[in-house]
């Protein structure tokens, strides 16, 4: 709107002498922005609740169970009415009314064990299970032809230009474990592994396994280290992560959509081809690093050397339109950082 306002001529005015609007292509070069603002009603309402809770049970010294649940719930209303005098109102009024809902629930169960041994070895271990489910829904109605601009509700519209609903739900569950070993705060080892399963993939490719291990050496805690104002740590790690982002909840399935009606009869049509070979995108990373701190932490420096290899990249690949589709979600290519 601001761009069109700047392109109007200096002598252009929003109103004629009789108080009616000046209009595009007759009186003005572009749409009358005052008319657009005055002849439309629009609002967006968002309601959101987030919350959670947990229960923690201590079985014995160092052994605990923590169960938690969290939720994110959202409801939104999008409303925009173009009056009969609005340039988009088609002289009869036009209303777009949409309702959106979203829920996300996460349930975690973690068992933790901690033990300090007399020889200076500290053990910290965890095993757990996590479950997440996201669901969303959208319902949109577009109607036009209203007896008056005061009746801006689709229940009195002369016709419906479009009606659309969309439902989507996906779930993921994870099994995980982690072990931390610390000996005299000199030698540190962390090993972890997790298995993630996502409903976005077919059953044969649903689960991915992602392990990692890291080690650190606090050289400045060794007896031979004489620089009391300098701390130094050397570390190394290797691990794998997975990615399922950027694809739809039903990406692996062929999908059909309604609205392809013919001669008054209902009709549906395929909208996506699907891909039963779709699988997790995986990234392996190797890292070497050195951490330095001087003057009791007043000055710090970090150096890292890493290599990250990503394979089975999730990509919306263009395909020949003769197949009836123009693209397909695939695992294709690799990348190195």
C-alpha positions as CSV (number, residue, x, y, z in Angstrom):
1,X,0.0,0.0,0.0
2,X,2.8,2.4,0.8
3,X,4.4,1.8,-2.6
4,X,1.1,2.7,-4.4
5,X,0.7,5.8,-2.2
6,X,4.1,7.0,-3.3
7,X,3.3,6.5,-6.9
8,X,0.2,8.8,-6.9
9,X,0.5,12.2,-8.5
10,X,0.8,15.2,-6.3
11,X,-2.6,16.5,-7.2
12,X,-4.5,13.2,-6.7
13,X,-7.1,13.3,-3.9
14,X,-9.1,10.4,-2.4
15,X,-12.5,12.1,-2.8
16,X,-14.4,13.8,-5.5
17,X,-16.2,17.1,-4.8
18,X,-19.5,15.2,-4.1
19,X,-17.8,13.1,-1.4
20,X,-17.6,9.9,-3.5
21,X,-14.3,8.1,-4.0
22,X,-11.9,8.7,-6.8
23,X,-11.2,5.3,-8.4
24,X,-8.3,3.6,-10.3
25,X,-8.0,4.0,-14.1
26,X,-10.6,6.8,-14.1
27,X,-9.5,9.3,-11.6
28,X,-6.3,7.8,-10.2
29,X,-3.3,5.8,-11.4
30,X,-3.6,3.3,-8.6
31,X,-6.1,2.0,-6.1
32,X,-7.5,4.6,-3.7
33,X,-5.9,3.6,-0.4
34,X,-8.3,5.7,1.7
35,X,-11.2,3.8,0.1
36,X,-9.4,0.5,0.8
37,X,-9.0,1.3,4.5
38,X,-12.5,2.7,5.0
39,X,-14.3,-0.1,3.2
40,X,-12.8,-3.2,4.8
41,X,-13.0,-4.8,8.2
42,X,-10.3,-7.1,9.3
43,X,-9.1,-8.7,12.5
44,X,-6.9,-11.5,13.7
45,X,-7.4,-13.1,17.1
46,X,-5.0,-15.6,18.6
47,X,-5.5,-17.6,21.8
48,X,-2.7,-19.7,23.1
49,X,-2.1,-21.7,26.3
50,X,1.1,-23.4,27.2
51,X,1.8,-25.4,30.3
52,X,3.2,-28.5,31.8
53,X,3.9,-30.5,34.9
54,X,6.1,-33.2,36.2
55,X,6.3,-35.9,38.9
56,X,9.7,-37.0,40.3
57,X,10.2,-40.1,42.4
58,X,13.4,-40.9,44.3
59,X,13.8,-44.6,44.7
60,X,17.2,-44.5,46.5
61,X,20.2,-42.3,46.8
62,X,21.2,-41.2,43.3
63,X,18.3,-43.0,41.4
64,X,15.3,-40.9,40.3
65,X,12.4,-41.1,37.9
66,X,11.0,-38.0,36.4
67,X,7.8,-38.0,34.3
68,X,6.7,-34.8,32.7
69,X,4.0,-33.7,30.3
70,X,3.8,-30.4,28.4
71,X,1.2,-28.9,26.0
72,X,0.9,-26.1,23.6
73,X,-2.6,-25.2,22.4
74,X,-3.5,-22.5,20.0
75,X,-6.7,-21.2,18.3
76,X,-6.8,-18.4,15.8
77,X,-9.4,-16.5,13.8
78,X,-8.6,-14.6,10.6
79,X,-11.4,-12.4,9.3
80,X,-11.4,-9.9,6.4
81,X,-14.4,-8.3,4.8
82,X,-14.2,-6.2,1.7
83,X,-17.3,-4.0,1.4
84,X,-19.3,-3.4,-1.7
85,X,-17.4,-0.2,-2.3
86,X,-14.0,-1.8,-1.8
87,X,-12.0,-2.5,-5.0
88,X,-11.8,-6.2,-4.0
89,X,-15.5,-6.4,-3.0
90,X,-16.8,-6.9,-6.6
91,X,-19.6,-4.4,-5.8
92,X,-21.4,-7.0,-3.7
93,X,-19.0,-7.6,-0.8
94,X,-16.6,-10.4,-0.2
95,X,-15.7,-12.2,3.1
96,X,-12.8,-14.5,4.0
97,X,-13.3,-16.2,7.3
98,X,-10.8,-18.7,8.6
99,X,-10.4,-20.8,11.8
100,X,-7.1,-22.4,12.8
101,X,-6.3,-24.9,15.6
102,X,-3.0,-26.3,16.7
103,X,-2.1,-28.7,19.6
104,X,1.3,-30.1,20.6
105,X,1.8,-32.6,23.4
106,X,5.1,-33.9,24.7
107,X,5.4,-36.7,27.3
108,X,8.9,-37.5,28.7
109,X,9.9,-40.3,31.1
110,X,13.5,-40.2,32.3
111,X,15.4,-42.4,34.8
112,X,18.6,-40.9,36.1
113,X,21.4,-42.5,38.2
114,X,24.3,-40.7,39.8
115,X,27.1,-42.2,41.7
116,X,30.3,-40.8,43.2
117,X,33.0,-43.4,43.8
118,X,35.7,-43.1,46.4
119,X,38.5,-43.4,43.9
120,X,37.5,-40.0,42.2
121,X,35.3,-41.5,39.5
122,X,31.8,-39.9,39.0
123,X,29.1,-41.7,37.0
124,X,26.0,-40.0,35.6
125,X,23.6,-42.1,33.6
126,X,20.2,-41.6,32.0
127,X,17.7,-43.7,30.0
128,X,14.5,-42.4,28.8
129,X,11.5,-42.3,26.5
130,X,9.8,-39.4,24.8
131,X,6.6,-39.0,22.8
132,X,5.4,-36.0,20.8
133,X,2.3,-35.5,18.8
134,X,1.4,-32.4,16.8
135,X,-2.0,-31.8,15.2
136,X,-3.4,-28.9,13.2
137,X,-6.6,-28.0,11.5
138,X,-7.7,-25.1,9.2
139,X,-11.2,-24.3,7.9
140,X,-11.6,-21.4,5.5
141,X,-14.8,-20.0,3.9
142,X,-14.9,-17.4,1.2
143,X,-18.3,-15.9,0.4
144,X,-19.6,-13.0,-1.7
145,X,-22.9,-11.3,-2.4
146,X,-24.3,-9.7,0.8
147,X,-27.6,-7.9,1.2
148,X,-25.8,-5.1,3.1
149,X,-22.3,-4.4,4.4
150,X,-23.8,-4.7,7.8
151,X,-24.4,-8.4,7.3
152,X,-20.8,-9.4,7.0
153,X,-21.2,-13.1,7.9
154,X,-21.0,-16.0,5.5
155,X,-24.3,-17.4,6.6
156,X,-26.1,-14.8,4.5
157,X,-23.7,-14.8,1.5
158,X,-25.3,-15.3,-1.9
159,X,-22.6,-17.8,-3.0
160,X,-19.5,-19.5,-1.7
161,X,-16.4,-18.9,-3.8
162,X,-14.4,-21.5,-2.0
163,X,-14.6,-23.7,1.1
164,X,-11.5,-25.5,2.3
165,X,-10.6,-27.7,5.3
166,X,-7.2,-29.2,6.1
167,X,-6.3,-31.6,8.9
168,X,-2.8,-32.8,9.7
169,X,-1.3,-34.9,12.5
170,X,2.1,-36.5,13.0
171,X,3.8,-38.3,15.9
172,X,7.4,-39.1,17.0
173,X,8.7,-41.3,19.8
174,X,12.3,-41.6,21.0
175,X,14.3,-44.0,23.1
176,X,17.5,-42.5,24.5
177,X,20.4,-43.2,26.9
178,X,23.5,-41.3,28.0
179,X,26.5,-42.0,30.2
180,X,28.9,-39.4,31.6
181,X,32.2,-40.4,33.3
182,X,34.4,-37.9,35.1
183,X,37.6,-39.0,36.7
184,X,39.2,-36.5,39.0
185,X,37.8,-33.7,36.8
186,X,40.7,-34.5,34.4
187,X,39.3,-37.1,32.0
188,X,35.8,-36.8,30.7
189,X,33.8,-39.2,28.6
190,X,30.2,-38.9,27.4
191,X,28.5,-41.5,25.3
192,X,24.9,-41.3,24.1
193,X,22.5,-43.0,21.7
194,X,19.0,-42.4,20.7
195,X,16.5,-44.0,18.3
196,X,13.8,-41.7,16.8
197,X,10.7,-42.9,15.1
198,X,8.6,-40.6,13.0
199,X,5.2,-41.1,11.4
200,X,6.4,-39.0,8.5
201,X,8.2,-42.0,7.1
202,X,6.8,-45.4,6.1
203,X,7.1,-48.3,8.5
204,X,10.2,-49.8,7.0
205,X,12.1,-46.5,7.3
206,X,10.4,-45.0,10.4
207,X,13.2,-45.4,12.9
208,X,16.7,-43.9,12.8
209,X,19.6,-44.6,15.1
210,X,21.9,-41.7,16.2
211,X,24.9,-42.4,18.4
212,X,27.6,-40.0,19.7
213,X,30.7,-40.1,21.9
214,X,32.9,-37.3,23.2
215,X,36.0,-37.1,25.3
216,X,37.7,-34.2,27.1
217,X,41.1,-33.7,28.9
218,X,41.5,-30.9,31.4
219,X,45.3,-30.6,31.0
220,X,45.4,-27.7,33.5
221,X,44.4,-30.1,36.3
222,X,47.4,-32.3,35.8
223,X,50.3,-32.1,38.3
224,X,52.7,-31.0,35.6
225,X,50.7,-27.9,34.7
226,X,52.5,-24.9,36.2
227,X,50.6,-22.0,34.6
228,X,48.2,-21.2,37.5
229,X,46.5,-18.4,35.6
230,X,45.8,-20.4,32.5
231,X,43.3,-23.3,32.1
232,X,43.4,-25.6,29.1
233,X,41.0,-28.3,27.9
234,X,41.4,-30.5,24.8
235,X,38.2,-32.2,23.5
236,X,37.1,-34.5,20.7
237,X,33.7,-35.8,19.6
238,X,32.0,-37.7,16.9
239,X,28.3,-38.2,16.5
240,X,25.3,-38.5,14.2
241,X,22.0,-36.5,14.1
242,X,18.8,-36.9,12.1
243,X,16.4,-34.5,10.5
244,X,12.8,-34.8,9.5
245,X,12.0,-31.1,9.2
246,X,10.8,-29.4,6.0
247,X,8.5,-32.2,4.9
248,X,4.7,-32.7,5.4
249,X,3.1,-35.0,7.9
250,X,2.1,-37.4,5.1
251,X,5.1,-36.9,2.7
252,X,5.6,-40.6,2.0
253,X,2.0,-41.2,1.1
254,X,0.2,-40.5,-2.2
255,X,-2.5,-37.9,-1.3
256,X,-5.8,-37.0,-2.9
257,X,-7.8,-33.9,-2.5
258,X,-11.5,-33.0,-3.2
259,X,-12.9,-30.2,-5.3
260,X,-12.3,-31.8,-8.7
261,X,-16.0,-31.9,-9.4
262,X,-17.5,-32.5,-12.9
263,X,-21.0,-31.9,-14.1
264,X,-22.4,-31.6,-10.6
265,X,-20.8,-34.8,-9.4
266,X,-18.2,-35.0,-6.6
267,X,-14.6,-35.7,-7.7
268,X,-11.2,-36.2,-6.2
269,X,-7.8,-36.0,-7.7
270,X,-4.3,-37.0,-6.7
271,X,-2.2,-34.1,-5.5
272,X,1.1,-35.7,-4.4
273,X,2.8,-38.8,-5.7
274,X,4.3,-40.0,-2.4
275,X,7.6,-41.9,-1.9
276,X,7.7,-45.1,0.2
277,X,11.5,-45.0,0.1
278,X,11.6,-41.7,2.0
279,X,13.9,-41.9,5.1
280,X,15.7,-39.8,7.7
281,X,18.3,-37.2,6.6
282,X,21.5,-38.0,8.5
283,X,24.5,-35.9,9.4
284,X,27.8,-37.2,10.9
285,X,30.0,-34.6,12.5
286,X,33.6,-34.9,13.8
287,X,35.1,-32.2,16.0
288,X,38.4,-31.4,17.6
289,X,38.7,-28.4,19.9
290,X,40.8,-26.5,22.5
291,X,39.4,-24.3,25.2
292,X,41.6,-21.7,26.9
293,X,40.9,-19.3,29.8
294,X,43.2,-16.8,31.3
295,X,43.2,-14.8,34.6
296,X,40.5,-16.9,36.3
297,X,38.2,-16.8,33.4
298,X,38.4,-13.1,32.6
299,X,39.6,-13.9,29.1
300,X,38.7,-17.0,27.1
301,X,39.5,-18.4,23.7
302,X,38.2,-21.4,21.8
303,X,39.5,-23.1,18.6
304,X,37.5,-25.8,16.8
305,X,38.2,-28.0,13.8
306,X,35.2,-29.9,12.5
307,X,33.8,-31.7,9.5
308,X,30.1,-32.4,8.9
309,X,28.9,-34.8,6.3
310,X,25.2,-34.8,5.5
311,X,23.6,-37.5,3.4
312,X,20.1,-38.5,2.2
313,X,19.1,-34.8,2.0
314,X,15.4,-34.3,2.0
315,X,14.6,-32.3,-1.1
316,X,11.5,-31.5,-3.2
317,X,12.9,-32.7,-6.5
318,X,11.4,-31.5,-9.8
319,X,10.1,-34.3,-12.0
320,X,8.6,-34.5,-15.5
321,X,5.1,-33.0,-15.7
322,X,4.1,-35.9,-17.9
323,X,3.9,-38.0,-14.7
324,X,1.0,-35.8,-13.6
325,X,3.1,-34.1,-11.0
326,X,5.8,-31.5,-11.0
327,X,7.8,-32.5,-7.9
328,X,8.4,-35.3,-5.4
329,X,9.9,-35.4,-1.9
330,X,13.1,-37.5,-2.1
331,X,16.4,-38.2,-0.4
332,X,18.9,-36.9,-2.8
333,X,22.5,-35.7,-2.7
334,X,25.0,-35.1,0.0
335,X,26.8,-32.1,1.5
336,X,30.1,-31.5,3.4
337,X,30.8,-28.6,5.7
